[in-house]
Amino acid sequence: MVPPRTIIVTLFLLALLLVLFTLSLSIGAYRLYSPLDILRVVVGGGSDVDLAVIELRLWRSIAAISVGVGLAVSGLVIQRLLGNPMADPYILGISPGAALGYLIAVSLGLGLPLWYLLSFLGGLAAYSIVVVLASLAGLTSLALIVVGVSLSYVFSSASIILLYLLGPQAGFALSWIFGSVAYVPRSSSLTLALVVLAVLTVVVAYRGALTALLLGDETAKALGVRVELLRLALTATIAFTVSVITAAAGPVGFIGLTAPWIARVAYGADFSKLLLPTIVIGATLGLGSDVVVRAVGGGRELPLTAITALLGAPVLLYLSIRGRDVGRL
């Protein structure tokens, strides 16, 4: 039987997500719409300009939700695979690699499609290097963490040097480096949504094996889980997901770390029970942060990562104190 507290938390999160989605359609630099205004425009009672504005905000909202869900689920999977509650999707060097690929494309004067392509390839290349080097140490969770963190510093250092050398082009590059869904076109929003749905399908298929990892690698092996293959397959899936997200919206931080913690405090450590709330919490953090970006920016686009960190850090500090045992995987 589902505990009443769990039901209350779930209903609250779903209601909050609905409110944030309405606000996301309402708030922007052009004008502020009320919920009734939005309904009137959608059913055909508004101007073409209003309809176009709401459609743009709708696709931006879809991008923000996709980013939040993708990073949250990636964080949940990575934390379970590595047995480390402080791990997040970027610990494998994927995001710094993607950022470096993007800055290389900008510094070479390449066009917009190639920005996304090199960012995506940079993330996958970083993951591949991490796996190859970690495999020399047995491809253990500790090896993946140590190699991933080390290479993240290398890629970040190279990015700082390139950013310094960009000169006048550094302004737009900085807005991307700190994360934003403001410039994600409709086609990219649709791609993000489809990629996240595909990854969720894969994660659902492996939810039993991921739950077994809670008992330790040796016990999971005794239960028939091929731990090394599972770790390799799912880290590759997460690398693909985070690379796509980073290519479209830049390296958005903190959601992948915070969302699984919130879910574990409210729902426990069973992976099967954690997946759905993590999805809802990730969507809430992604969309809520983008709403704050527009609400306090005064017509300017604030860095999304700055907001996710400001919202996520106090929550994480509180949960680490109130839910000490929850941090143990």
N, C-alpha and C positions, 0 to 999 in steps of 0.2 A: 504493500500500500504506500502511496506517495505521501510523505509528510506534509502537513498543512503549510509549514514554513516554506517548503520547496515550491508549492503551488503559488503561494503569495509572491515569492521572489520572481517566479516565471511570469505571472500576470503583470507584475510591475514593470519588468523589463520589456515585455511586448507593448504595454501601453506607452512607455517612454519612447520606444522606437517609433510608434505611430505618431506621437507628438512631434518628434524630431523630423520625421519625414514631411509632415505638414509644414513645419517651420522652414525646412529646406526649400520647399516650393514657394514659400512666402517671402523669404529674405534675399535681397540682392541689391546691387548698385543701382539698378534701373528704378524699381519701385517696390513698395511693401504691399503684399496682397493679404487679405484676410481669407480664412477658409471658405467663406461664402463667395468671395471674388474668384478663387481658384475653381470652385464648382461651377460658377456661372461661365467662366471662360472655357472650361473643358466641355460643357454641354452645348457650346456654340453661341453664347451670349456676349462674347468679348471680341476685341479687335484682333486682327492677325498679328499685330505686334505683341500683344499680351500672350497670345497662344504660343508664339515663337519663344518668348522669354520663359514661360512655364515649361515648355518642352526642353529648352536648354538646361534649366534647373533640374528637370527630371533626370536627364542623362547624367548630369553632374552628381545627383544623389545616388544613382545606380553605381557610378564609379566609386563614390565614397563608401558605399555599402560593400561593394565587391572588394575594395582594398582592405576594409576592416575585417570582413569575414575571412578573406584569404590569409591575412597575416595572423589572425587569431587562431585559426585552425592549424596553420603552419607551426605556430608557437606551441600549441598543445601537443602536436605530434613530435616535434623536436625535443621537447622537455621529456616526453615519455621514452623516446628512443635513446636519449643520452642519459636518462636517469638524473637529470639536473634541473631543478625548478627555476633556476636563474638563466637557463638557456632561452634564446629567442631565435627567430628565423635568420637573423644576420650573423649568428655566431659561427656559421660555416664560411664566412667571407663572401657570401653571395652578393649582399647589397654593396659593400665597398668595391667588389669587382664590377658590378653593373654600373656604379657611379663612375669608375675609372673609364669604362668603355664609352660612356656618354661623353665625358670630357675629352677623350681622344677624338671622337667624332666632331665635336664642336671646334677643337683646336685645329683640325684638318680642313675646316670650312665645309663639311659635308651637309647635305640637306636634312630636312626633318625626318623622313622615313628611316634614313641611315642612323640618326640619333637613337631611335628606338632599337634598331637592329643591333648596333654595336653595344648598347647597354644590355640587351638581352644576352648577347654572346659573351659579354664580359662576366655576367653573373654565372653563366654555365661554365665558363672557363675557370673561374675562381673555384667553383665547387669541384670541378674535375681535378684541379691541382691539389685541393685539400684532401680529396679521397685517395689520390695516388700516394701522397706523402704519408697520410695516416695509415694506409695499408701496410707501409713498411714497419709500423708498430703494432700490426695485428688488427687494424680497423676497429679498435675499441672505442667506447664513448669518450674516454679521457683523451685518446689520441686525436679524435675528431675535434674536440674542444680546443686543445692546445694548439694544434696546427691551424684551425680556423681562426682563432684569436690572433695568432702570430701573423698570419697572412693578411688579416683585416687591417692591422697596423701598417703593413707594407703597402697595400692598395690605397689606404687613406692618405698615407704620406705622399704617394705619387699623385693622387688627386689634388692635394693641396698645392703641390708644385705646379701642376698644369693649370689650376685655377688662378694662381698668381701670374702665370705667363699669358693668360687670355686677354688681359687688359680690358678694353671697352666691352668685350663680350662677356665679361665675368658677371654682370648684373643678372641677366636671364639665367645663366648657368647656376647662380646661387639660388634663385627661386626654385629651380628644379632639385638642386642638391638637398634642400631642406624639406622637400616634399610638398606637393600640391595637386589637387584634382581640378583646379580651375582651368587648365589648358588641355584637359583630356577630351579629345573629340568624340563624337557619337560612336564612330566605328571602334575606337579603342575601349570605350565604356562597354560596348557589346562584347568585345573580345574578352575583356576582364571578367565579365559576368559568366561567359561560357567556360572559361578556364577554371574559375572557382567552382562552378557546378561539376565539372569533370573531376577536379581534385577531391571534392566532397564524396563523389561516387567511389573513388579509390579508397579513401580513408574509411568510409563505411564498410567496405568489403574487408578491410583488415582490422576492424574494431576489436574482434575477439583476440587476435594475436597481440594487439597493443595493450589490451587489458591484462593478458598473461605476463607481459613484461614487468608489471608491477611486482610480481613474485621473484624477480631476478632472472638473469640470463639462463642460468643452469636449470632452474625449475621450468622456465618457458621452453627450453629445449626438450626437457623430459615430457612436456605436454605436446610435443610435436611441432613446435614453432622453430623454423629455420631462422634463427636470430640474425646471423650475419647477412643473409639474403634479404630479410625484412628490413634491416637497418639501411642497406644499400639501396633497395628499391624505393623506400619511402623518403630517404634523404634526397634521392634524385628527383622524386616528385615534388618535394618541397622546394628544391633548387629551381626547378622549372617554374613553379608558381611565383616564388619571390622575384625571380628574374623578370617575368612578365609584368608583375605589379610595379617593380622598380623602373622598368623601361617606360611605363605609361605615366606613373605618378611620382617618380623619384623615391628615394629611400625614406619612407615614412616609419618612424621609430615608435617603440614603446607598446604598441597595440599587441604585438605578438608575445610580449612578456606579461602584460597586465591582465589581459582577458582570461587566460587559463587560470591565473591565480584567483580572480574573482569567482570563476566557475567552481573551482575546487573548494573554496570556503563555503559556498552555498550548497554544493551538490555532492561533495565527497570526491574520492579518488578513482571510482569506477569509470573507465574511459567511455563505455557505452552510454553512461548517464551524463558524462561531461560534454559530449560532442554538441548536442543541440543548444544547451545554454551558452557554450563558448561561441557558437555561430551568432546567437542573438546579441551577446555582449560585444563581440567584435563589430557587428553591424552598428550597434549603438555608439561605440567609441569612434568608429570611423565617420559616421554621419554626424554625430554630435560635435566632434572636433571641427568638421567642415562648416557646420552652422555657426560655431563660435568664431571661426576665421572670418566669416562674412559679417557677423553681427558687430564685432568690435574693430574691424579693419577700417571702417570709415571710407569704404569704396576702394581700399587697397587690399591686396591679397597677402595676408600674413602667412608665414611658413606653417604648414600643417603639423610638422614634427614638433614645433615649439608648443603648440596647443595640446597635442597628444601627450607630451611629456609633462606639461603643467597639470593636466587632468589625471594622468596615470600615476605620477610619482607619489602624490599624497595618498592615493588609494592603495598603492603597493606598500607604502610604509605602514599604513593602518592595518592592512591585512597581514603583513609580516609579524605584527605584534599580537593581533587578535587571533590569528590562525597559524601559530607556529608549527603545529603538527601537520597542517595542510601542505606546507612547503616540502614535506618529505615524500618523495616518490618511491 
